[in-house]
Amino acid sequence: MKYYALIGNPVKHSLSPGIHNLIFKVLKKDFQYLAFSIQPHTLREAVLGMKALGFLGFNVTHPFKIMIMKYLDKISDEAQRIGAVNTVKINGEELSGFNTDGIGFIRALNYRGIHIEDKNIMILGAGGAARSILFSIFIRKPKTIYILNRSQEKAFSLKKELEEVSGISCIADSIYNVRNYLSEVDLLVNATSMGMTSDNDFFRYLNLNNLKKDAIIYDILYNTPRNSLFHVAKDFGITSYDGKDMLVFQAIEAQKIWGNLDDNLEKCIIKELKKEGFF
């Protein structure tokens, strides 16, 4: 048996093992996908351990998407531009890093029939996930991109970087000023951890009635408590999606990177994942 893994902290409630192990079952491969919760000071040892044990690859989640890069031999151009890695392929002694966050998000939008061309897109957050999404959506030619973050300085830095490569008009501000822009937004994306815990009710204080009638909300969190943007939007009667679609398509893209899956088998995989409730 060969092994793949997820490393991060926490990983206890991750859906990734279920998704990947179902994919292996459908593909009839004698592989297993495990999840390891590790501490930051043990990251190097964890990577060396997986190499020594013959793991074929692993995924990386919070808080290691940036830290992992210094332990890799190669990093894809996209992951370099984003500044974060979430998928690693192990080939002998060589570790290669990739980022599937952006393409996973775009594929999730396509799956739901959501188009962003000439639309106003608001991203809450300026971390690794937000960067991945932003650097993937600008080539789809949105009209305006709003970047709102708890650290205003980080939002402005990302705005400048994105404008330099895309030429698209961007607006940066504090996330606490989100109400000022809601009436202009076609797609609102939460790429923060706000709303992940039941005691954070930031989104309950937003007046989402100020959104356009046909606006859509996408919350990349998939274990969503009642205070998450996904559920708050549902309470307001707004079309909203959580991050399960994105997670599934990230997994599919990771399997392609690892060489286990091609386009011909993808429809079968999606069908089985839908049957098991991952969509």
N, C-alpha and C positions, 0 to 999 in steps of 0.2 A: 504493500500500500504506500502511496505517496501522499504528501501533505501540503496543504496551503493554510494560511492563517490570517486573522485580523489581530492587529496590535493597537492598543489605545488605552484610555482610562477616562471614563468607565466603558466597558463593553458588555456588561451583564445582560442588557436588554436589547442588544443588537439583533436585527433580523438577518444580518449577512450570513451567518452559518446556515440558517434554514434555506436561504436562497441558493447559495453555492452548492450545498449538499444535494438539493433537489436537482440542480443542473447536472451534477455528476451522476446522479441516479438515472436521469433521462438519457445521458450520454453513455451510460453503462461503463463508466470509468471507475477503477478501483482507487479513488482518491477520497480524502476527507479534509474538511475545512474546519479549523478550530479557532477559538477566540481566546486571546490572552490579555488580561489586564496587567499592565506593567507600570513601574514608576519611572520617572524621567532619568534617574541616575542609572537605571539598568537597561536603557535602550540599546547601547552598544553591545552588551552581553546578549541581549535577546536576538539581535541581528546575527551575531556570530554563532549563537546556538542554533538558529534555523539553518544557517549555511552548513554547520557541522552535521546536523541531523538529516540533511538532504531534502529540505523543503524546496518546492519548485517556485514558490512565490508567496507574497502576502500583501494584504491591504493595510493601510495606515489611516487611523482616524485621530480625532482630537485626543491629546494635544501635541501630536508628534509629526504632523504633516510638513513642518518646516525643519524641525530638528533632524529628521531622518535623512535629509539631503546630504549631510556631511559624511554619511556612511556609505554612500553609493558611488559606483564607478562611472556610471553614465546617467544622464538626465535628459529627457526629451526636450525639444525646443519649447513645446507648449508648457511643460512643467517649469522650465527655467523662467519663462515669461511670467507665469503665474506666481512663481516663488514658493510652490508647495507641491508635494508628492502624496498621492493616496494609493498608488499601485506599484508594487515592485516585482520584477521578474528576476528569478535566480537562475543563472546559467553557469553551472560549475562554480568558479570563484567570482564570477562577475555579477554584480547587482545593478540593474537598470531601473530607473524611476520614471513614472508616468503620472499624469493626472487625468482622471476620467470624470471629475465633478462637472465641468462645463458641458461636455458632450452628453453626459447623463441628463443634465437639466434640459438641454435643447431637445433631446429625444423624448423626454417626458412631455414637453410642450407640444411637440409634433404629434405624439400619441393622443393627446387631448384635443388636438385641432386648434391650438392656440397660436396665433400669428403675431409677430412683434414688429413687422415692417411698418415704418412710419408711425409707430405708437410711442407713447410716453411711458417709460419704464422706471419704476422706483425700486431701488435695492436698499434694504435695511441691513447695514453691516458693511465692514470694509476689511474683514479678515480673509483667510484663505478661501473659504467657500464663496464669498462675495466676489473676490478677484477672479476665481475660476469662471463664475457665471458671467461677469462683465466682459471678460476677454473672449468669451464665446458668443455673446449676443451682439456685439457691436458690428460684426460682419453681416448680420441680418438687417442692418440699416434701420434701427429704431430712430424715432424723431428726436427725442430728448431722453437723457438718462439722469435720474436723480439718485445721488448717493448720500444716504443719511446714516450717521454713525454716532455712537456715544462719544467717541473721541473725534471732535470736529477737525482737528489737525490731520488725523489719519484719513478722514473723508476727503479733505482738500488735496492731500498728497496723491490719493488714488485718482481723483478727478483730473489732476494735471497729467498724471501718467497715461490715463486712458485717452484724454483728448489728444495727446501727442501722437499716439499710434492709430487713432480712429478718425479724428477730425469731426467727431460728433459732439454737439453741444452737451455739456454736462453741468449739473448744478449740485453743489455740495453743501451740507448743512448738518446741524446737530439733529440726532434722531428725535430729540424732544420738541423739535419744531415741525414734526411730520404733518400736523394738522394744516399747516400753511399751504401744502401742496396737494392734498388729497383730491381736490376737485379737478385736477389736471391729469390724474394718473389713469392709465388704461390697464396696466399690470403692476401689482404691488407684490414684491418678493421679500419674504423674511429670510435673511441669511445670518441671523443672530441666534444666540441661545436664549433670548428674552422670551418668556412664556414657556420655557422648558420645565420650570418648577411651578408647583401649584400656588406658591406664595408670591409670585411675580405677576401682578395683574396690570402691567403697563398697557396692554392692548385693550383692556376693558375701559380705559379712560379715553380712548380715541373715539371720535364721532365718525364712524365709517359710513354713516348716511351721506357724508359729503363726497363720497366717491361717485364717479359716473355710474349710471344705471347698469351699463354693460361691463363695468370693470371686473377684473378677475384677480383673485388673491392666490398666491402660491407660497406655502410655508414649507421650507425644505426640511423641517423637523418631521419625523414620522412617528415618534412616540409622543403624541401630543396630549397634554392635560387640558382641562377645561379652559384654562387661561391663555392657551396658545392662540396665535393669530388665526389659525385654521378654524378653531371652534368659535372664536368670537365672530369671525366673518359669517359662519353658518348661522349664528344667532341673529345676525343682521339680514339674513336672506341673500347674502352675496355668494356668487359662485366661487368656491375655494377648493384647493387641493392640498393634500399634505405631501410629504417627501417620499412616500413609498415608490411612486413611479420612478423618480429620479434614482433612488437606491437600486431598483431592479435594473435600470439601464446602465448604471455605473458597473454593476456586477457583470452584465453581459459584455460590456466593453473590456473589463478586466480579463474575462475568460478568453476574449479574442487576443489580448496582449499575451496571455500565457500560452496561446496556441491550442486551446481546447475546443474552440467554437468558431464556426464560420457562418456566413450569412444564410447559407442553405438550411441550417439547423435552427436558426433563430426563431422562426415562427412557431416551431414545435415547442421550444423552450418557453416562449411567452405564453402559449396556450396552457402549458402545465403549471406555470407560475400563477396564472389567473385562476385556474381550477383550485389551487391551494390557498387562494386569498391574498396573494402578495400584491395584487393590483386592487 
